[in-house]
Amino acid sequence: MQPKDRLQYVLQLADNALIHGQRLSEWCGYGPVLEQDIALTNVALDHIGQARMYFQYASDLEGLGNNEDHFAMKRDAWDFRNVLLLELPKGHWGDTIARCFFFDTFNFYLTEALRGSQDPRIAEVAEKAIKEIAYHAQFSAEWIIRLGDGTSESHQKIQQSIDDIWEYTGGLFEKSTADIAAQEANVGPDLDKIKEAWQQKVDEILDLATLKKPEGTWMQRSGKDGQHTEHIGFILAEMQFLPRAYPDATW
């Protein structure tokens, strides 16, 4: 596996965790009830912690002396490799739960596979993160069932959220050059196999929730190649403002 591909693969993992965590942090103080407010804030911190571990490895791979703060705070939008699904606006509670459900389910199967990665650093991060990620998947799946099999209003809203977000799930399984290289080197899994497990679990949870899986087959792509929606700019403007405004500040 070429060093460039390994670095890009690690950045894909890191950027997904960072952008997802940043979006979820927007719920801090705005959750529907205090317990869920705190729970989602903690989930956001879990993802940011995972991003930090991957960025530390990216720093070692790059070899230019850039630390994790540089990768998070000093890169521009086209340098990020997260999937488009994770940069969508937080929307209402159902929108966030639908986005979490699709990603958390994917992330669980991906991380479970990465525990057996031939790259020791990636395997180490996956091993540390798997318990958190398993909880994330359980949390969002339970909320899908709760909303889908709840009141007529909650059912209608979560179904609409799923319908609106569905086209962005394809990006989870789009194979970048780094994904292909990682698979060939046994550093990362075959995303086709991850997709099979993901589809089975998604079907199972939606059935329990009395919800319908969207029938559309056209999917949004990009993200891993640095092409993003306009939403990434707003995320970075908020997240990166302070270190860019005061680049020499120390804490």
C-alpha positions in Angstrom: 0.0 0.0 0.0 1.5 3.3 -1.1 2.2 5.8 1.8 -0.1 8.4 0.1 -3.0 5.9 0.0 -2.5 4.9 3.6 -2.5 8.6 4.7 -5.7 9.3 2.7 -7.4 6.2 4.2 -6.6 7.3 7.7 -7.8 10.8 6.9 -11.1 9.4 5.6 -11.6 7.7 9.0 -10.6 10.8 10.9 -12.6 13.2 9.0 -15.8 11.2 9.2 -15.4 11.1 13.0 -14.5 14.8 13.3 -17.3 16.2 11.1 -19.9 13.9 12.6 -18.8 14.8 16.1 -18.9 18.5 15.2 -22.4 18.3 13.9 -23.6 16.4 16.9 -22.1 18.9 19.2 -24.6 21.4 17.9 -27.2 19.7 20.0 -25.5 20.6 23.2 -28.1 22.6 25.2 -30.8 21.9 22.6 -31.7 18.2 23.1 -35.4 17.3 23.4 -34.9 16.3 27.1 -31.9 16.7 29.4 -30.9 13.0 29.3 -30.7 12.9 25.5 -29.0 16.3 25.4 -26.2 14.9 27.6 -26.1 11.5 25.7 -25.7 13.1 22.3 -23.0 15.5 23.6 -21.1 12.5 24.9 -21.5 10.7 21.6 -20.0 13.8 19.9 -17.1 13.7 22.2 -16.6 10.0 21.5 -16.2 10.8 17.8 -13.9 13.7 18.3 -11.7 11.5 20.5 -11.6 8.9 17.8 -10.7 11.6 15.2 -7.9 12.7 17.4 -6.3 9.2 17.5 -6.6 8.9 13.7 -5.1 12.4 13.2 -2.2 11.5 15.4 -1.4 8.6 13.2 -1.9 10.8 10.1 0.7 13.1 11.5 3.2 10.3 11.8 2.4 9.1 8.3 2.8 12.6 6.8 6.0 13.3 8.6 5.8 17.1 8.4 5.4 17.8 12.1 1.7 18.7 11.8 -0.2 17.7 14.9 -3.9 16.7 15.2 -4.9 20.4 15.6 -3.5 21.2 12.2 -5.5 18.5 10.5 -8.7 19.6 12.2 -8.2 23.4 12.2 -5.9 24.4 9.4 -7.1 22.4 6.3 -9.5 23.8 3.8 -12.8 22.2 2.7 -11.3 20.4 -0.3 -8.8 18.7 1.9 -11.4 16.9 3.9 -12.4 13.3 3.0 -15.6 12.8 5.0 -18.7 11.5 3.3 -21.4 14.0 2.4 -24.0 12.4 4.7 -22.2 13.7 7.8 -22.0 17.3 6.8 -25.7 17.7 6.2 -27.4 20.3 8.5 -28.5 18.9 11.9 -32.2 19.6 11.2 -34.7 18.5 13.7 -34.3 15.5 16.1 -35.5 13.0 13.5 -33.1 14.3 10.9 -30.2 13.8 13.3 -31.4 10.4 14.4 -31.8 9.2 10.8 -28.3 10.4 9.9 -26.8 8.8 13.0 -28.6 5.5 12.4 -27.3 5.1 8.9 -23.7 6.1 9.8 -23.6 4.3 13.2 -24.7 1.1 11.6 -22.0 1.4 8.9 -19.4 2.5 11.4 -20.0 -0.5 13.7 -19.4 -3.0 10.9 -16.5 -1.0 9.6 -14.8 -0.7 12.9 -15.4 -4.3 13.8 -13.6 -5.3 10.6 -10.8 -2.8 11.3 -10.0 -4.6 14.5 -8.3 -7.2 12.3 -6.5 -4.6 10.1 -2.9 -5.5 9.1 -2.1 -1.9 10.1 -1.4 -2.1 13.8 -2.2 1.6 14.5 -5.6 1.4 12.8 -6.4 -1.9 14.6 -5.4 -0.3 17.9 -7.8 2.7 17.4 -10.6 0.3 16.3 -10.1 -1.9 19.4 -10.3 1.2 21.6 -13.3 2.6 19.9 -15.5 -0.5 19.3 -17.4 -0.4 22.6 -18.3 3.3 22.1 -19.3 2.7 18.5 -21.5 -0.3 19.5 -23.3 1.9 21.9 -23.8 4.6 19.3 -25.4 2.0 16.9 -27.7 0.8 19.7 -28.7 4.3 20.7 -29.7 5.5 17.2 -31.4 2.2 16.3 -33.5 2.3 19.5 -34.5 5.9 18.6 -35.5 4.9 15.1 -37.8 2.2 16.6 -39.1 4.6 19.2 -40.0 7.3 16.7 -41.2 5.0 13.9 -43.5 2.9 16.2 -44.6 5.9 18.3 -47.2 8.5 17.5 -48.5 9.2 14.0 -46.6 12.5 14.0 -43.3 10.9 15.1 -43.8 8.2 12.5 -44.4 10.6 9.7 -41.5 12.8 10.7 -38.9 10.1 11.0 -40.1 8.5 7.7 -39.6 11.9 6.0 -36.1 12.2 7.5 -35.2 8.8 6.2 -36.6 9.6 2.8 -34.7 12.8 2.6 -31.3 11.4 3.7 -31.4 8.1 1.9 -29.7 9.3 -1.2 -26.6 10.2 0.8 -26.0 6.8 2.2 -24.4 5.6 -1.1 -21.3 7.6 -0.3 -20.6 5.3 2.6 -19.8 2.5 0.2 -18.2 4.4 -2.6 -14.7 3.0 -3.0 -12.0 5.7 -3.2 -8.5 4.9 -4.5 -7.5 4.7 -0.8 -10.3 2.2 0.0 -9.2 -0.1 -2.9 -5.6 0.1 -1.8 -6.5 -0.6 1.8 -8.6 -3.6 0.8 -5.8 -5.1 -1.3 -3.3 -4.7 1.5 -5.7 -6.1 4.2 -5.6 -2.7 5.9 -9.3 -2.0 5.4 -12.3 -4.3 4.6 -14.2 -4.9 1.4 -16.9 -2.2 1.5 -19.2 -4.5 -0.5 -19.2 -6.9 2.4 -19.8 -4.1 4.9 -22.7 -3.0 2.7 -24.3 -6.4 2.9 -24.3 -6.4 6.7 -25.4 -2.8 6.8 -28.4 -3.5 4.5 -29.5 -6.5 6.6 -29.4 -4.5 9.9 -31.1 -1.4 8.3 -33.9 -3.6 7.0 -34.3 -5.3 10.4 -34.5 -2.0 12.3 -36.8 -0.3 9.9 -39.1 -3.3 10.0 -39.3 -3.2 13.8 -40.0 0.6 13.5 -42.8 0.0 11.0 -40.9 2.2 8.5 -40.3 1.8 4.8 -36.9 1.8 3.2 -36.8 4.3 0.3 -37.1 2.8 -3.1 -34.8 5.2 -4.9 -31.6 3.8 -6.3 -29.8 7.0 -7.3 -27.1 8.0 -4.8 -25.1 11.0 -4.0 -21.3 10.5 -4.4 -18.1 12.5 -3.6 -16.8 13.6 -0.3 -13.9 11.2 -0.2 -12.5 13.0 -3.2 -12.7 16.4 -1.6 -15.9 17.5 -3.3 -18.5 18.6 -0.8 -21.8 20.3 -0.3 -21.9 23.9 0.7 -22.6 22.8 4.2 -19.0 21.9 4.9 -18.0 25.5 4.6 -20.3 26.6 7.4 -19.0 23.8 9.6 -15.4 24.7 9.1 -16.1 28.5 9.5 -17.5 27.8 13.0 -15.1 25.1 14.0 -11.9 26.8 12.7 -12.5 30.4 13.4 -10.5 30.8 16.6 -7.3 29.0 15.6 -7.3 30.8 12.2 -8.0 34.2 13.8 -5.3 33.7 16.4 -2.8 31.2 14.9 -0.1 31.8 17.4 -2.3 31.6 20.5 -1.3 29.2 23.3 -3.5 27.8 26.0 
